Structures are given as C-alpha cells and as structure tokens.
Amino acid sequence: MRHAKTVAFLSAVIGGLAVVAAILLAHPFAAPRTSVVVRGGGTTAFASDTTSTGSLTPREIYERDAPGVVSIRATSSGTAGASASSSTPFGEAAAAKTDTGAGIVVSATGMIVTNEHVVDGASSITVSLDGEAGRTRSATLVASDRARDLAVLKIDPSGLTLHPLTLGNSATTEVGDGAYAIGNPFGLNWTLTTGVVSALNRQISSPAGNAINHVIQTDAALNPGNSGGPLINGSGQVIGVNSQIISGSSTSSGQGGSSGVGFAIPSSAVKSFLRHAGVTP
C-alpha cells in the first residue's frame, strides 16, 4: 500500500509540473520569440526574413513603421487626350502630369521599393520622407518590372537617418490576420488605415497585362496615393506592396475611391524581384 501511495504521489507531482509547463508556454504575456537575419554586402544592407510571434497595437505599428514610408511624386510630360482605358490600377488618369504614390525604404543606403505604375514614364522623381523640404530628395530609377508592377528607386542618403522596414514572410499570412496600410492617399502622407487580411491567393493583372499571383486581399482602406506603400502585419513586418483596388465610385478627378477591396503584391514576390534586379546581395 505504501508503495502504491508513493507511486500515486509521484504521478500527481509529475502531472502538476506538466500542467504548469503547459500554462507557461501558452501564456499570452510570454515574451515573443524573434529571429532576425540581416543580409548585407558591399554598401547595401537589407533587413529581411524576420519572424516573430509578437503582436503590436496599431499605434505601435505606426510609430515603428511610418518613418520607413515615403511619399513619391513622379512628373512626366503626360499624354493629352489619353483614354480612360489607360488609367492606372488605382484609377489615376494616364494623362496626368504628376503621379503620386508611396514607397518603402528597404535599405539605409537609400533603396526604396514602390509600384512600377507610380513611376512609369516619369522624367523626374522626388521622394519626401516627411513633407519637409530638407528631407526631400531626387530619386533615380534603379530597376523596374511592369510584369510584376514593382520598381526600385535610389536616393542620396547623405544627411538622412533612414528607417528601413522589414520584409516579412507573406507565406505565413492567414485570412483574418490584422492588416495595416501606411501611405499617401490623396497627398495626405503618413496616413494609417487598418483592417484584416480578407483573402489570399488572389490574382490581379499588371500594367503589362501579366498575371500577378498569390496576391493578398485586404479591407484596409486604400486610395489613390497608397500605391507602392506597405501592407503590414501585426508584428510590424511588410507582407505586401499595396497595388490595386476595386472601386465602384470615383472622385471628380476620375480617381477610384476605396470600397474595402484592395490588393497587395506579396512580400515573397518583392524579395524575388529585388534579387533578380541585383540590388540585394
């Protein structure tokens, strides 16, 4: 009997320890596990491939990531009498002399990712970090791909403290995850909108008519000027580049307004584009 009681006591102790361990592992206030890999080479360094189980508030995401989002003005001669069918995916008329959009700082050396349709045909491109003249730079087009609707710009980082954003793993994104967009809608730079990931694996058409696959759908409000800006997850990582909307309305200028159906090119495609463009190590 004494042996049986001893065995029962030990079993209870072991069982109790197992329960405690399970509670500690599942506790919502446990510190997130984060693994960061920074790739660098030559004069260019990109922060990427970060995974984290942590979750930030919208305010924390904005404070952390807004400094890494820029506004873009691309000026071209325009085409008088351009047809409505040649408008951009956000409804901006092709005949406009200046296109506005957003961009994502991806390196401390001045590399910025945006949509190709934001800078297509531009004779001059300017990038503003915060709307102040002292933090506005001329940009050069390093690489572009109309088939993927992606482009890379380069600015001179001298005198600037740039804030590169992290390209996360879009493959781990799930429907219902929080989604946050920061951009330049209607010229209102550093605007935050919030929502969720509405669907995955959508397909959209690029400006060249090619299919872009594995696109993320979100109900975070996207409007003209959000093109090229980041779609961000709850850990503050970029999971996509906001690129298109479906809109049943338009403003007096012919630009489509948000209807809660927006699309972002996944970060996996952005990483592939950067590698093929030769701007990453």
N, C-alpha and C positions, 0 to 999 in steps of 0.2 A: 504493500500500500504506500509506504513511504517513497519507494522508487516511482510509483505511478504519479504521486503528487509532485515529485521533483520534476518529472518529465512535463507534466501539465504546466507547472510554474515557468519552466524554461520556454515552453511553447508560447505562453502568454507574453513573456518578455520579448521574444523574437518578433511575435506578431505586432506588438506595440511599437517596436522600433521601426518595423516596416511601414506602419501607418504614418508615423512621424516623418520618415524619409519621404514618403509619397506627398505629404502635405507641404513639406519644404520645397520639393521640386515643382509642385503645381501652384505655389503661392503667387498671386498676381503681382506682388510687390518685390518678387525676386529680381535681382539685377539682371538686365538683358545680356545675353552672350553676343559679343560682337567680334567679327574677324574682318580686318581691313587689309587689303593688298593695294599698295601704291606702286604703279608702274612708272618707271622713268627712264629716260635715255637722252643723251645729248642735252639740249636746252629745253626739252618739253617733258612735262610730267603730268600724268592724268590720274585722278583719283577714280577708281572704279572697282567693280566686283566686291562691293561691301554687302555683307549680310548681317541682319540684326533682327532680334525678336522684340526690340523695344518699340514703344508707341509714344508719339509726341502729340501734344494738343495742336490745334490749328494755329494758335498764337506762337507756339514754339517753332512750328514748321516755318511760319512766315519770318520770324526773327532770324532763324538759321539760314534759310534759303533765298530770301528776297535779294540780299546783296549779290547773289550769283546770277541774277536775271537782269538782262539789259533790254533797253528799247532800241529798235533799229529803224532808221529812215533810209530808204533806197530810192534815189532820184534817177529818173530816166527821161528821155525826150517824149516818151508816150507815143501812142498811135491814134491820131484823130479819127473819129468815126468807127472805133473798134466795136465789134458786135458784142451783144450780151453773152454769147456763147463762149467768148474768150475770157470771161471773168475768172478770177482765182477761186479756189475751193471755198474761201470764206465770203465770196461774193464781191470782192473789191474789183472795180472795173479795170480792165486792162489798159484803158486809155488814160488812166490817172498818171500824173507825172511823178507822184511820190507815193510809194507804198510804205506802210508802217507795219511793224511786227515786233516780235520779241526774240530773244536769243538766250542761250545757256552757256555760261562760262565753264569751260571744261579743263582749262589749264592756267597756271599762274603766269605763263608766258604769253597770254593774250589770245588763245584759241577759243572761238565761240561757235556753237552749233545752232543752226536755225533751219527753217524750211527753204528749199530752193525757190519756191514761188514768191517768197518775200523779196529776194534779191535778183530775180530773173531779169536780165536786160538792163540792170542798173548801171549808170555811168559814174555814180558816186554813192558811197555808202557811209553813213555815220552811225556810231554806236554811242549811246548815253548810258552811264551807269546809274545816275540818279537824277537826271534832268539839269544838273549844274553844268555850266559852260566848261569849268575846269576839269570835269570828268566826262567830257565828250571827246571821242576820238574818231578820226577817219579810219575806215576798215578796208582791207583788201580781201578779195575772194580767193581763198586758197584752193578749194575744191568744191565741186557741186555734182549732183546726180539727179537729173529730172525724173529718172525711173523710180527713185526712192523718195523724191521730194525732200532731199537733205542737202545742206551746204555747210561749209566751214569757213568762217571769217577769221582774220587776224588783225589785232590792234596792237599798237605800241604800248607795252605795259609800264613804261617809264613814269615814275611819279605816282603810280597807282598801286593800291593794295587790292589785288583781285581775289575773288572768293569762288574758287572752282566748286561746282556741285558734283555729287557722286552719282555715277550711272549705276543704278541698281540692277537686279536680276528680274526682268519682266516675266520670266518663265514661272516665277513663284506667285505671281499675282492671281487673285481669285475674285470671282464675282461677289460683290458685297463689301470688298475692302474699301477703306476710305481713299478718296482721291482728291487732290488739291492742285489747283492751277494758279500759277502766278504769271502775269503777262501785262500787256499794254493795250487793253481794249479801248477803242475809240480815243487813243492817245493818253489814256489815264494809266501811266506807268506804275508798276509795282502794285497791281490790283490782285487780291487774293479771292478766289472763289472755291467753294467746297462742294463735295458730293461723294459719290461712290463709283466703283467700277461697275458699270451696268451690264457689260457683256464682254466676252473675249473672242479672239479669232475671227473678228470681222474682216472684211475685205473692202478696200477703197481703191480708187483709181488715181494714179499720179498725174501730174501735169503733162507727162509724156504719153499718158494713156495706158501705162503698165499697171498691173495689179499689185497692190501692196498688201501682203498677207499678215495674219496674226495681229491685227490692229486692235487696240484697246478702246472700247466704247465707255464713255462716262457721261453722267448728268451734271458734272461741274460746269457752270456757265462758261461758255467760250463764245467770243465775239470777234469781229474784225480787229486785228491788233494782237490777238492771242497767238496767231500763227508763229510757230517756232519756239514758243515758250514751253516750260516743263510741265508735265503731269507728274505729281509727286505722291509717294505712298506715305503711310503713317509713320515710317521711320525717317522721313525726310530725304529719301533717295529718289532720283529721277527714274521713272519707269516708262516714260514715253515723251515724245515731242508732239504737242498739240498741233493738229494739221488741218482738220476739216470739221464742218458742222453740216447737219441737215436742218434747213430752216424753212418755215412756211411764211415768214414775214421778212420785210426789208425796210430800211430807213429811206429817207428822202434821197439819199445819195446812191441808193441801189444796193447797199451792203446788207447781207443777211443778218438777222438777229438770232440770239440763242433761243433754241426750243428744247433744250435739255438733252439733245442728242449730238454729242461731239466725239471725235475720233483722234487718237494719238498713235503715232508710229512707235512701236515698242522699242525699248532701250537695247534689246538684242540686235535689232536692225541698225540702230545708231552705232553700236560698237563695231559691227561688221563694216559699216560704211567708213568709219574712221580708220580702221585697219587697212582697207583697200585704198583709201585716199593717201595713205602713207604719212599721216600726221600723228600716229601713235608709234611708240617703239615696237 
